[in-house]
Amino acid sequence: MNRLAMAALVSLAVVSPSVAAQDAATGNSNSSNDEEDVRALVAQLEALKASYAQEVRRLRELDMQVQAIQARVGGKTAQAMAPAPVPPQAAAIAAEAAQAGQPIQKPAAPSEGYASSAAEAQEAKEAARRSVDDVKQQQSALFNRRLTLENSVSYARYDRKQLTLNGFLALDAIFLGNIAIENVESDSVTYNFAARWGLNPRLTLNLDVPYIARKTIYQKGGAGGSAAAIAQEETHGTGIGDVTASANYKLFGERGWRPETVLTGGVTAPTGREPYGLDWKVIERDDDDFIRFAVPAKQPTGNGVWQANLGLSAVKTADPAILFANLGYIHSFKRSFDDIDSNPDTTNPGEVKLGSSFYFGAGVAFAFNERTSLSISFSDKLSARASTRYKDGKWMKVIGSDANAGTLNLGVTYALTPKATFVSMLGIGLTPDAPDFSLAFKVPYML
């Protein structure tokens, strides 16, 4: 038994080192594999952190782009939406990724017209409001501008032809007498300086000072007693026009279905050269000294009377269009003059009272982008007959002094800079009393 026990102990002693060696080798192998797995997992975790940080940045960028698009399309006046909050975990992950030295790809630069930050989104919203503000400025007034200076130049063309018959019909078919054709062609250029002062968010004061240059060509048939002969004379006139002072008051702001409504009141002073008491140039007289053809020596630059204006305008945004309309009334006060007779040989003092006028118009503007808009509108002005009264006489209506001037207007507005806008307008006369056509160019500058 002792020998058997000794043999067993010897075999165990021999086998134990071998088993221990094998166990040590196996332990070393497992430890090496675990380290590799840990490194792989850490690398994968860091990659996921970097990817997550990139996705968070991309989400912020997409959120800013959506805000910019909504601002450009909607044209609302609300403040820009705040950027989407970034979870604290995302910020921590991004910081860890940066400290670990993991490469984080920067987000691609936003395309033109999109915002990638809150500041750019706010700027996009302000730009989208620009087209709406430009339309409002032309139709009524802007109440969020402290001071606006506007320079404008306009051109208008008139052409009037009148056939005059002086005689009678023989046998209901043959005209016996004189046939005279009268033609008046007028070209006028007006420079207008306007200042608009915003006192508060609801009240704006305006001052318009025009300077007018006018050329008129008179043509009259039957010169020298011959129906085929035509006499022609050209006259000019330059000077300051009638100055207008007005005020705009915002009754209602735009909200829901209700448009922004503005009340306008103003007074026009007769600072221009009045058309009464002018010197006349006699072109032709008859043998019995009767004046056949006479024209004013200088063209007038104003109406000669005081006028008061009261109007109402409305502007409503309906994406992507901007609707606007206006109506108003002009009252002319009577005024006395030293001479109201058109006969160069006589002087007759008296009073003149121009007819009251009603005007109205409506149109639509489309904002192509944050800088450009196109407008189309119709405007009409109805004027009643004027009346004159010689001293100690009765009031008499002036035949042919009533008018209906309808015009189709096409306009383009372009934002030159954040403070300056270029406005162009083409007017097409639709009635004989309206100008044949007119062109206007304006540059409002906001201080």
C-alpha positions in Angstrom: 0.0 0.0 0.0 2.8 2.3 0.8 4.4 1.6 -2.5 1.1 2.3 -4.3 0.6 5.6 -2.4 4.1 6.7 -3.3 3.5 5.8 -7.0 0.3 7.9 -7.0 2.0 10.8 -5.4 4.8 10.7 -7.9 2.3 10.6 -10.9 0.4 13.5 -9.5 3.5 15.5 -9.1 4.5 14.8 -12.7 1.0 15.5 -14.2 0.2 18.7 -12.1 2.9 20.9 -13.7 1.7 19.9 -17.1 -1.9 20.7 -16.4 -1.0 24.0 -14.8 1.0 24.9 -17.8 -1.9 24.1 -20.1 -4.3 26.2 -17.8 -1.9 29.1 -17.9 -1.7 29.0 -21.7 -5.5 28.8 -22.0 -5.9 31.8 -19.6 -3.4 33.9 -21.5 -5.2 33.2 -24.8 -8.6 34.2 -23.4 -7.2 37.4 -21.9 -5.8 38.4 -25.3 -9.1 37.7 -27.0 -11.0 39.9 -24.5 -8.6 42.8 -25.0 -9.2 42.6 -28.7 -12.9 42.5 -28.2 -12.8 45.5 -25.9 -10.8 47.5 -28.4 -13.2 46.6 -31.2 -16.2 47.6 -29.1 -14.6 50.8 -28.0 -13.8 51.7 -31.7 -17.4 50.8 -32.7 -18.7 52.9 -29.8 -16.6 55.9 -30.8 -17.7 55.6 -34.4 -21.4 55.5 -33.3 -20.8 58.6 -31.1 -19.3 60.5 -34.0 -22.1 59.4 -36.3 -24.7 60.4 -33.7 -23.1 63.9 -33.3 -23.1 64.3 -37.1 -26.8 63.3 -37.2 -27.6 65.9 -34.5 -25.9 68.6 -36.4 -27.7 67.6 -39.6 -31.0 67.7 -37.7 -30.3 71.2 -36.6 -29.3 72.2 -40.2 -32.5 70.7 -41.6 -34.6 72.5 -39.0 -33.1 75.8 -40.0 -33.7 75.1 -43.6 -37.4 74.4 -43.0 -37.7 77.6 -41.1 -36.0 79.6 -43.9 -38.3 78.0 -46.5 -41.4 78.7 -44.5 -40.3 82.3 -43.9 -39.6 82.8 -47.6 -42.9 81.3 -48.8 -45.2 82.5 -46.0 -43.8 86.1 -45.6 -45.1 86.3 -42.1 -44.0 88.9 -39.6 -43.6 86.6 -36.6 -40.2 86.2 -35.1 -38.0 83.4 -36.4 -38.5 80.1 -34.7 -35.8 79.1 -32.2 -33.4 76.3 -33.3 -34.2 72.8 -32.2 -32.7 72.1 -28.8 -29.8 69.7 -28.8 -30.0 67.0 -26.1 -27.3 67.2 -23.4 -26.3 63.6 -24.3 -25.6 64.6 -27.9 -23.5 67.5 -26.7 -21.6 65.3 -24.4 -21.1 62.7 -27.1 -19.8 65.3 -29.5 -17.4 66.6 -26.9 -16.1 63.1 -26.1 -15.7 62.4 -29.8 -13.7 65.6 -30.2 -11.5 64.8 -27.2 -11.0 61.3 -28.4 -9.6 62.7 -31.7 -12.3 60.9 -33.8 -12.8 62.5 -37.2 -16.1 64.3 -37.3 -17.2 65.3 -40.8 -18.5 68.9 -40.9 -22.0 69.3 -42.4 -22.1 70.4 -46.0 -22.5 74.1 -46.6 -26.2 74.9 -47.1 -27.4 75.6 -50.6 -28.2 79.2 -51.6 -31.4 80.4 -50.0 -31.3 78.1 -47.0 -30.2 78.8 -43.5 -27.9 76.7 -41.3 -28.2 78.8 -38.2 -30.7 80.7 -36.2 -29.2 84.0 -37.4 -29.5 83.0 -41.0 -33.1 81.8 -40.5 -34.0 85.2 -39.0 -32.3 87.0 -41.9 -34.3 84.8 -44.3 -37.6 85.8 -42.6 -36.7 89.5 -42.8 -35.9 89.0 -46.5 -39.2 87.3 -47.1 -41.0 90.3 -45.5 -39.2 92.6 -47.9 -41.5 92.0 -50.9 -44.6 92.5 -48.7 -43.2 95.7 -47.2 -42.4 97.1 -50.6 -45.9 96.6 -51.8 -47.4 98.1 -48.7 -45.1 101.1 -49.1 -46.4 101.8 -52.6 -50.1 101.3 -51.6 -50.3 103.1 -48.2 -47.3 103.4 -45.8 -44.9 101.4 -43.7 -45.1 102.1 -40.0 -42.0 100.3 -38.9 -39.6 102.7 -40.7 -38.4 105.8 -38.9 -37.6 107.8 -42.0 -37.9 107.1 -45.7 -36.7 109.4 -48.5 -38.1 108.7 -52.0 -37.0 110.1 -55.3 -39.1 109.5 -58.3 -39.3 110.5 -62.0 -42.5 110.0 -64.1 -43.3 110.7 -67.7 -46.8 111.0 -69.2 -48.0 111.4 -72.7 -51.3 112.9 -73.8 -52.7 113.1 -77.3 -56.2 114.7 -77.9 -57.8 115.2 -81.2 -61.1 117.1 -81.7 -63.1 117.7 -84.9 -64.9 121.0 -85.0 -67.7 121.6 -87.5 -68.9 125.2 -88.1 -71.8 125.2 -90.6 -74.9 123.2 -91.5 -76.1 120.2 -93.5 -77.6 120.7 -96.9 -80.0 117.9 -98.1 -79.1 115.9 -95.0 -75.9 114.8 -96.6 -73.7 117.7 -97.7 -72.0 119.8 -95.1 -71.6 123.4 -95.9 -69.1 125.5 -93.7 -65.7 125.1 -92.1 -64.2 121.9 -90.9 -61.3 122.3 -88.4 -59.2 119.6 -86.7 -57.7 120.5 -83.4 -55.0 118.4 -81.9 -53.2 118.8 -78.5 -50.1 116.7 -77.7 -48.6 117.0 -74.3 -45.5 115.5 -72.7 -44.8 116.1 -69.1 -41.9 114.9 -66.9 -42.3 115.1 -63.1 -39.6 114.8 -60.5 -41.1 114.2 -57.0 -39.2 114.2 -53.7 -41.1 112.6 -50.8 -40.2 112.3 -47.2 -42.1 109.8 -45.0 -41.7 110.1 -41.2 -43.0 107.3 -38.9 -44.0 108.8 -35.6 -45.2 105.6 -34.0 -46.3 102.1 -35.1 -49.7 103.5 -36.2 -49.0 107.0 -37.6 -46.8 108.2 -40.5 -46.5 111.8 -41.9 -45.7 112.4 -45.6 -44.6 115.4 -47.6 -44.5 115.4 -51.5 -42.8 118.1 -53.4 -43.0 117.8 -57.3 -41.2 119.7 -60.0 -42.8 119.6 -63.4 -41.5 120.2 -66.9 -44.2 120.2 -69.6 -44.3 120.6 -73.4 -47.5 121.0 -75.3 -48.0 121.2 -79.1 -51.2 122.8 -80.4 -52.4 122.2 -83.9 -55.5 123.8 -85.5 -56.9 123.2 -88.9 -58.4 125.9 -91.2 -55.5 128.3 -90.9 -55.9 131.4 -93.1 -59.5 130.3 -93.9 -58.3 127.2 -95.7 -59.6 123.9 -94.4 -56.4 122.1 -95.7 -54.0 124.4 -93.9 -52.9 123.6 -90.3 -51.4 126.0 -87.8 -49.1 124.7 -85.1 -47.6 126.3 -82.0 -45.4 124.8 -79.2 -45.3 126.1 -75.6 -43.4 125.0 -72.5 -43.7 125.3 -68.7 -41.4 124.3 -65.8 -41.6 124.9 -62.1 -42.6 123.5 -58.8 -46.0 121.8 -58.7 -48.6 121.6 -56.0 -47.1 120.4 -52.7 -49.0 117.8 -50.7 -48.9 117.1 -46.9 -50.6 113.9 -45.7 -50.8 111.4 -42.9 -51.4 107.7 -42.7 -53.1 106.1 -39.7 -53.3 102.3 -39.3 -56.8 101.4 -38.4 -56.3 97.6 -38.3 -53.4 95.3 -38.6 -53.5 92.2 -40.8 -55.0 89.3 -38.8 -56.7 86.2 -40.1 -59.1 87.1 -42.9 -58.9 90.9 -42.1 -56.5 92.9 -44.2 -54.2 95.7 -43.0 -56.4 98.8 -43.3 -54.9 102.3 -43.4 -56.7 105.7 -43.4 -55.1 108.5 -45.3 -55.8 112.2 -45.1 -54.0 115.1 -46.8 -54.0 118.6 -48.1 -52.7 119.9 -51.4 -51.5 123.5 -51.5 -51.7 125.6 -54.8 -47.9 126.2 -54.9 -47.7 125.6 -58.7 -48.4 128.0 -61.5 -52.3 128.2 -61.8 -53.9 127.8 -65.3 -55.9 131.1 -64.8 -54.7 134.6 -65.7 -51.9 133.3 -67.9 -50.5 135.4 -70.7 -51.8 134.3 -74.1 -50.0 134.2 -77.5 -52.3 135.0 -80.4 -51.4 133.0 -83.5 -54.1 134.0 -85.9 -56.9 136.6 -86.2 -59.7 137.1 -88.7 -60.1 140.1 -90.9 -62.5 141.5 -88.3 -59.9 141.0 -85.6 -61.6 137.9 -84.2 -59.1 135.6 -82.6 -59.1 132.2 -84.4 -56.0 130.6 -82.7 -54.4 131.5 -79.4 -52.3 129.4 -76.9 -51.0 130.0 -73.4 -47.5 131.6 -73.4 -46.5 129.2 -70.5 -47.9 125.9 -69.4 -49.3 125.7 -65.9 -47.8 123.4 -63.3 -50.6 123.2 -60.8 -54.4 123.2 -60.3 -54.5 126.6 -58.7 -56.9 125.6 -55.8 -56.7 124.1 -52.4 -57.7 120.4 -52.2 -58.3 117.9 -49.4 -58.0 114.2 -49.7 -59.5 111.4 -47.6 -58.8 107.8 -48.6 -58.8 104.2 -47.4 -56.4 101.4 -48.5 -56.2 97.7 -47.6 -53.4 95.1 -48.1 -53.8 91.4 -47.6 -51.2 88.7 -48.0 -52.4 85.4 -49.5 -49.4 83.2 -50.3 -47.9 83.7 -52.7 -49.9 86.7 -53.7 -50.4 90.1 -52.1 -53.9 91.7 -52.6 -54.4 95.4 -52.3 -57.2 98.0 -52.9 -57.9 101.6 -52.3 -60.6 104.2 -52.6 -60.9 107.9 -51.8 -62.4 111.3 -52.2 -60.8 114.6 -53.3 -62.6 117.9 -52.5 -61.6 121.1 -54.2 -62.2 124.5 -52.6 -63.3 127.5 -54.6 -60.8 130.3 -55.1 -60.8 133.8 -56.6 -58.6 134.9 -59.5 -57.9 138.2 -61.1 -58.7 136.8 -64.6 -60.5 133.6 -65.4 -61.3 134.4 -69.1 -59.4 132.6 -71.8 -59.7 135.6 -74.2 -56.3 137.4 -74.4 -58.1 140.7 -75.1 -60.2 140.8 -72.0 -59.8 140.6 -68.2 -62.6 139.1 -66.1 -62.0 138.4 -62.5 -64.1 135.6 -60.9 -64.1 132.4 -58.9 -63.3 128.8 -59.9 -64.5 125.7 -58.2 -63.2 122.4 -59.6 -65.4 119.4 -59.4 -65.1 116.8 -56.7 -63.3 113.6 -57.6 -63.6 110.0 -56.5 -60.9 107.4 -57.1 -60.6 103.7 -56.5 -58.4 100.8 -57.5 -57.4 97.2 -56.9 -54.7 94.9 -57.8 -52.5 91.9 -57.0 -48.7 91.5 -56.5 -46.7 88.3 -56.7 -43.5 87.9 -54.8 -41.1 85.9 -57.0 -38.5 85.8 -54.2 -37.3 87.9 -51.3 -36.1 90.7 -53.7 -38.5 90.8 -56.6 -42.2 91.2 -57.0 -44.6 91.9 -59.9 -47.9 93.8 -59.6 -50.9 94.4 -61.9 -53.7 96.8 -60.9 -56.5 98.9 -62.2 -57.1 102.5 -61.1 -59.9 105.0 -62.0 -60.6 108.6 -61.2 -64.0 110.2 -61.7 -64.1 114.0 -61.7 -67.3 116.1 -61.8 -67.7 119.2 -63.9 -65.9 122.4 -62.8 -67.9 125.6 -62.2 -66.9 129.2 -62.8 -68.5 132.5 -61.8 -67.5 135.9 -63.0 -67.6 138.8 -60.5 -71.2 139.5 -59.4 -72.4 136.7 -61.8 -73.9 133.2 -61.5 -72.2 129.9 -61.3 -71.9 128.2 -64.6 -70.8 124.6 -65.3 -67.8 124.2 -67.7 -68.9 121.8 -70.4 -66.3 119.1 -71.0 -64.5 119.5 -67.7 -65.8 116.2 -66.3 -63.5 113.3 -66.7 -63.2 109.5 -66.3 -59.5 108.5 -66.2 -59.1 104.7 -66.1 -55.6 103.2 -66.1 -54.1 99.7 -66.2 -50.9 99.5 -64.2 -48.0 97.0 -64.4 -45.2 97.3 -61.9 -42.0 95.6 -60.9 -40.3 96.1 -57.5 -36.7 95.0 -56.9 -34.7 95.3 -53.6 -31.4 96.9 -54.5 -29.9 96.9 -51.0 -31.4 96.2 -47.5 -32.3 99.9 -47.4 -33.0 100.9 -51.0 -35.7 99.6 -53.4 -36.2 100.2 -57.1 -39.8 100.5 -58.3 -40.9 100.8 -61.9 -44.5 101.3 -63.1 -46.1 101.3 -66.6 -49.5 102.9 -66.9 -51.7 102.3 -69.9 -54.6 104.6 -70.5 -58.0 102.9 -70.9 -60.2 106.0 -71.4 -59.8 109.2 -73.4 -59.3 111.3 -70.3 -56.4 109.2 -69.0 -52.8 109.6 -70.3 -52.1 107.5 -73.3 -49.3 105.9 -71.3 -47.1 106.8 -68.4 -43.8 105.6 -66.9 -42.7 106.0 -63.4 -39.4 105.1 -61.6 -39.0 105.4 -57.8 -36.2 104.7 -55.4 -37.3 104.8 -51.7 -34.3 104.8 -49.3 -34.9 103.9 -45.7 -32.8 105.5 -43.0 
